[in-house]
Amino acid sequence: MAGSTLGNLFKITTWGESHGKGVGVVVDGCPAGLKLSEEDIQKFLDRRRPGQSTYTTARQESDTVEILSGIFDGQTTGTPISLMVHNKDSHSRDYREIASYYRPGHADFTFDAKYGFRDYRGGGRSSGRETIGRVAAGAIAAKILTSLGITICTYTKAIGPVSTTAFDINEITNNQLCMPDSVAAQRAYEYLDKCIATGDSAGGVVECIVKNLPAGLGEPVFEKLDANLAKAIFSIGAVKGFEIGSGFDAATATGLSHNDDFTTDAENNIIKTTNNAGGILGGISDGSDLILRAAFKPTPSISAPQATVNNCHENITVNIKGRHDPIIVPRAVVVVEAMTALTLVDAFLMNMGSRMDYLLHFDK
């Protein structure tokens, strides 16, 4: 299957299926000398692990990562890093029934249309467990960014009709929904409980803010930083919308109200007085906070009756069985963070060849 690799110089290739022996990723292009342990990666994987709350799938997986290559004496060697997580609690029998029909909102039909065959056990490659490889690789990218003084804060901005209005960074890890607003989190709990009671699911919005990103990352045409971020975020299975900065609100603004004025700070650095651009101008980072948002659709696996067709093209009604998240947004927060980190590290490495003084510095 083509299309499982992302990146130009910092490349990742994810592999594995939801109900296979395991899932993982190969990271190629990571510089040598980065201190890295399985614990560094496990911290990220624990944030997306299932079975941790009422609002996630009951599938019990430790998602324990194993480093197979690319590390020696606790440091990266510059060679490919292979990471693996074993699947231990797959209940493939739960999915035998769906082999005969197409689940609404899933990739069952399109996989059959493309390949003439599909792994119906939990969706195979289109399963959310594929994101384990992304998150594991993203943990490596995030550690590189941390060493450069760059921080990423990612959280749930909205669940269904409930949006955050306050921001307390400490609250993000204080509730099951990863919301920075305790009042909004309580309202979101109530909304989700109603969805669960009726066999339904919910969607939401994840926001990501990157601080201390220098100006100059990205290319002006086909490798625009915002375009590459959009590709990375849109590659997450359930994402249906993406915004940078003011996003779709820009369509109702005027040039005068939307343009970010330039000025200088106390150290005579060039800064912007506002950030409608979201940290990117002309496809290149401008030194402001990078702000992006991803809209996630409701989980398509719901127990409420739905109309579909079977392999014989007969109209039928189905009730999806198995263990599914009533909302994937809280677990997707770290996936958005990982994909952002991966894109930024690749941009840093690509930028090393943009100026002669960067090459001349190599000889110092």
C-alpha positions in Angstrom: 0.0 0.0 0.0 1.4 3.3 -1.0 1.1 6.5 1.0 2.3 5.3 4.4 5.4 7.6 4.4 5.5 11.3 5.5 8.3 13.8 5.4 11.2 15.0 3.2 14.3 14.7 5.3 12.7 13.6 8.6 10.7 10.7 7.3 8.3 8.4 9.0 6.7 5.2 7.7 3.9 3.7 9.8 3.0 0.1 9.5 0.6 -2.5 11.0 -3.1 -3.1 11.5 -5.6 -2.7 14.3 -5.9 -6.5 14.9 -2.5 -7.7 13.6 0.4 -8.6 15.8 1.3 -5.0 16.3 1.7 -1.5 14.9 4.8 0.7 14.7 6.9 3.2 12.8 10.3 3.6 11.2 11.8 7.0 11.6 14.6 7.9 9.1 16.5 11.2 9.2 16.7 11.8 12.9 20.1 13.4 13.7 22.6 11.4 15.7 23.3 12.4 19.3 19.7 13.0 20.6 19.3 11.4 24.0 16.3 9.1 23.7 14.7 6.4 25.7 11.6 4.3 25.6 10.3 6.3 28.5 10.5 9.5 26.4 8.2 7.9 23.8 6.0 6.1 26.3 4.9 9.4 27.9 3.3 10.4 24.5 1.7 7.0 23.9 0.1 7.0 27.3 -1.7 10.2 26.4 -3.6 8.4 23.5 -3.9 5.0 25.2 -7.4 3.5 25.2 -9.4 2.4 28.3 -8.6 5.3 30.5 -12.0 6.9 31.0 -15.7 6.5 30.4 -15.3 8.4 27.2 -12.8 6.1 25.5 -13.0 2.6 24.1 -12.9 -0.2 26.7 -10.1 -1.9 24.7 -7.3 -2.6 27.3 -3.9 -2.0 25.8 -0.7 -1.0 27.6 0.7 0.3 24.3 4.2 -0.4 25.6 6.7 0.7 23.1 9.8 -1.2 22.1 12.8 0.4 20.4 14.2 -2.1 17.9 17.0 -0.1 16.2 18.7 3.3 15.9 19.6 3.8 19.6 23.0 3.0 21.2 24.1 4.0 24.7 20.9 6.0 25.1 21.5 8.2 22.0 20.3 8.2 18.4 22.9 6.9 16.0 21.6 8.7 12.8 20.3 5.5 11.4 16.7 4.4 11.1 14.8 4.2 14.4 12.3 1.3 14.4 9.5 1.4 17.1 6.9 -1.3 17.8 3.9 -1.7 20.0 2.3 -5.2 20.3 -1.5 -5.6 20.0 -2.6 -7.6 23.1 -6.4 -7.1 23.5 -7.8 -7.4 20.0 -11.2 -9.0 19.8 -11.4 -9.8 16.1 -14.6 -11.9 16.6 -16.4 -8.7 17.4 -15.9 -7.6 13.7 -16.9 -10.8 11.8 -20.4 -9.6 11.2 -19.2 -6.4 9.4 -17.4 -8.4 6.7 -20.7 -8.7 4.9 -21.7 -5.0 4.9 -20.4 -1.4 4.8 -20.4 0.6 8.0 -21.7 4.2 7.5 -18.9 6.8 8.0 -16.1 4.2 7.7 -13.7 3.4 4.9 -15.1 -0.1 4.3 -16.7 0.7 1.0 -13.8 2.8 -0.3 -11.2 0.1 0.6 -13.2 -2.5 -1.3 -13.5 0.0 -4.2 -9.8 0.5 -4.3 -8.3 -2.9 -3.5 -11.2 -5.3 -4.0 -10.4 -6.6 -0.5 -10.2 -5.3 3.0 -9.2 -6.2 6.5 -12.5 -5.8 8.3 -11.0 -6.4 11.8 -11.4 -3.0 13.3 -10.7 -1.2 10.0 -7.2 -2.5 9.4 -5.0 0.3 8.3 -7.8 2.9 8.6 -8.1 2.1 12.3 -7.3 4.7 14.9 -4.5 2.4 16.2 -2.5 3.4 13.2 -1.9 6.7 15.0 0.3 4.8 17.5 3.2 5.0 15.0 2.6 8.7 14.4 2.6 9.5 18.1 5.7 7.4 18.8 7.6 9.2 16.0 6.1 12.5 17.2 7.6 12.0 20.6 11.1 12.0 19.0 10.3 15.1 17.0 9.0 16.9 20.1 12.2 16.1 22.0 14.2 17.7 19.2 12.0 20.8 19.3 12.3 21.0 23.1 16.1 21.0 22.8 15.6 24.1 20.6 13.5 25.8 23.2 10.3 25.3 21.2 7.1 24.3 23.1 3.8 22.9 21.9 0.6 23.2 23.8 -2.3 21.1 22.4 -5.8 20.8 23.9 -9.5 20.2 23.3 -11.0 23.5 22.2 -14.6 22.3 21.7 -16.7 19.2 22.0 -19.9 19.2 20.1 -21.6 22.6 20.8 -19.5 23.2 23.9 -16.5 25.5 23.4 -13.9 26.7 25.9 -14.1 30.3 26.9 -11.3 30.3 29.6 -7.7 29.0 29.4 -5.9 27.4 32.3 -3.0 25.3 31.1 -3.0 23.2 34.3 -6.6 22.2 33.7 -5.7 20.4 30.5 -4.4 17.5 32.4 -6.9 17.8 35.2 -10.0 16.5 33.3 -10.6 13.5 31.0 -11.4 15.7 28.0 -8.1 17.7 27.9 -10.0 21.0 28.1 -8.3 24.1 29.5 -11.7 25.3 30.9 -13.2 23.3 33.9 -16.7 24.8 33.4 -16.7 23.9 29.7 -15.4 20.4 30.6 -18.4 19.8 32.9 -20.8 20.9 30.2 -19.1 18.7 27.7 -19.4 15.7 30.1 -23.1 16.3 30.3 -23.4 16.5 26.5 -21.4 13.3 26.0 -23.5 11.5 28.6 -26.6 12.3 26.5 -24.9 11.1 23.3 -23.9 7.8 25.0 -27.4 7.3 26.4 -28.9 7.5 22.9 -26.2 5.3 21.3 -24.7 8.3 19.5 -21.2 10.0 19.4 -19.7 13.4 19.2 -17.0 15.4 17.4 -15.0 18.4 18.4 -12.0 20.7 17.8 -8.4 20.4 18.8 -6.2 23.5 19.0 -2.4 23.5 18.9 -0.2 26.5 19.9 3.6 26.4 19.1 5.7 29.0 20.9 9.3 30.2 20.2 9.3 29.1 16.6 11.8 31.2 14.7 10.9 33.1 11.5 12.0 31.5 8.2 10.8 28.0 8.3 8.9 26.7 5.2 9.0 27.3 1.5 7.1 29.9 -0.6 5.4 27.5 -3.1 4.8 23.8 -2.9 6.4 23.2 0.5 4.6 25.9 2.4 4.7 25.3 6.1 1.0 25.8 6.4 0.3 23.5 3.5 2.5 20.7 5.0 0.9 21.2 8.3 -2.5 20.9 6.6 -1.4 17.7 4.9 -0.1 16.2 8.1 -3.2 17.0 10.1 -5.6 16.0 7.4 -3.9 12.7 7.2 -5.4 11.9 10.7 -8.4 9.7 9.9 -11.3 11.6 11.4 -10.2 15.2 10.6 -12.7 17.1 8.4 -11.5 20.6 8.8 -8.2 22.6 9.3 -7.4 26.2 10.2 -4.4 28.4 10.6 -4.7 31.6 12.6 -8.1 33.2 11.9 -9.0 30.4 9.6 -12.4 30.6 8.0 -13.1 33.8 9.8 -10.7 35.5 7.4 -13.4 35.2 4.7 -15.6 37.7 6.5 -12.8 40.1 7.5 -11.4 43.1 5.5 -7.8 43.6 4.6 -7.6 46.5 7.1 -9.0 44.4 10.0 -7.2 41.2 9.1 -3.6 42.4 8.3 -1.2 42.1 11.2 0.7 45.4 11.7 4.4 45.2 12.3 6.3 47.0 15.0 9.5 46.5 17.1 9.8 45.3 20.7 12.1 46.6 23.5 15.1 44.7 22.0 14.4 46.2 18.5 13.1 42.8 17.2 10.4 42.9 14.5 7.1 41.6 15.9 3.4 41.7 14.9 0.8 43.5 17.0 -1.8 40.9 16.2 -1.6 37.3 14.9 -4.5 36.7 12.5 -2.0 35.0 10.2 -1.4 32.3 12.9 2.4 32.6 12.7 2.8 31.9 9.0 3.1 34.4 6.1 3.6 33.3 2.5 4.1 29.8 3.6 7.0 30.8 5.9 6.9 31.1 9.7 7.0 34.7 10.9 8.2 34.2 14.5 4.8 34.6 16.1 3.0 31.8 17.9 1.9 29.1 15.4 -1.8 28.5 16.0 -3.7 25.7 14.2 -7.0 23.9 14.7 -8.3 20.6 13.6 -12.0 19.7 13.4 -12.8 16.0 14.1 -16.0 14.3 13.0 -18.1 12.3 15.4 -17.0 8.6 15.9 -18.7 6.7 13.1 -19.1 3.5 15.1 -22.3 4.0 17.0 -24.9 1.6 18.5 -27.9 3.5 17.2 -29.6 1.9 14.1 -28.2 3.0 10.8 -29.1 2.2 7.2 -26.5 0.7 4.9 -26.1 -2.0 2.2 -24.4 -5.4 2.3 -22.1 -7.1 -0.2 -25.1 -8.3 -2.2 -26.3 -4.6 -2.5 -29.3 -5.2 -0.3 -30.6 -2.5 1.9 -30.2 -3.4 5.6 -30.2 -1.8 9.1 -27.3 -2.3 11.4 -26.3 -1.6 15.0 -22.5 -1.5 15.3 -21.1 -3.8 17.9 -17.6 -3.8 19.5 -15.6 -1.4 21.7 -15.6 2.2 20.4 -14.9 5.7 21.6 -18.0 7.8 22.0 -15.6 10.7 21.1 -12.1 10.5 19.9 -11.1 14.1 20.4 -9.4 13.8 23.8 -7.2 10.9 22.5 -6.5 12.8 19.3 -5.0 15.8 21.1 -1.6 14.1 21.3 -1.9 12.9 17.6 -2.3 16.5 16.4 0.7 17.5 18.6 2.8 14.7 17.1 1.9 15.5 13.5 2.7 19.2 14.2 6.1 18.3 15.7 7.0 16.0 12.8 6.2 18.6 10.3 8.2 21.3 12.1 11.3 19.1 12.5 11.2 18.3 8.8 11.0 22.0 8.1 14.0 22.7 10.2 16.1 20.2 8.4 14.9 21.4 5.0 15.8 24.9 6.0 19.4 24.1 6.5 20.0 24.4 2.8 18.2 27.7 2.2 21.2 30.0 2.8 24.9 29.9 2.2 25.7 31.1 5.7 24.0 27.9 7.1 26.3 25.8 4.9 29.4 27.9 5.8 28.5 27.4 9.5 28.9 23.7 9.0 32.7 24.1 8.7 33.0 26.0 12.0 
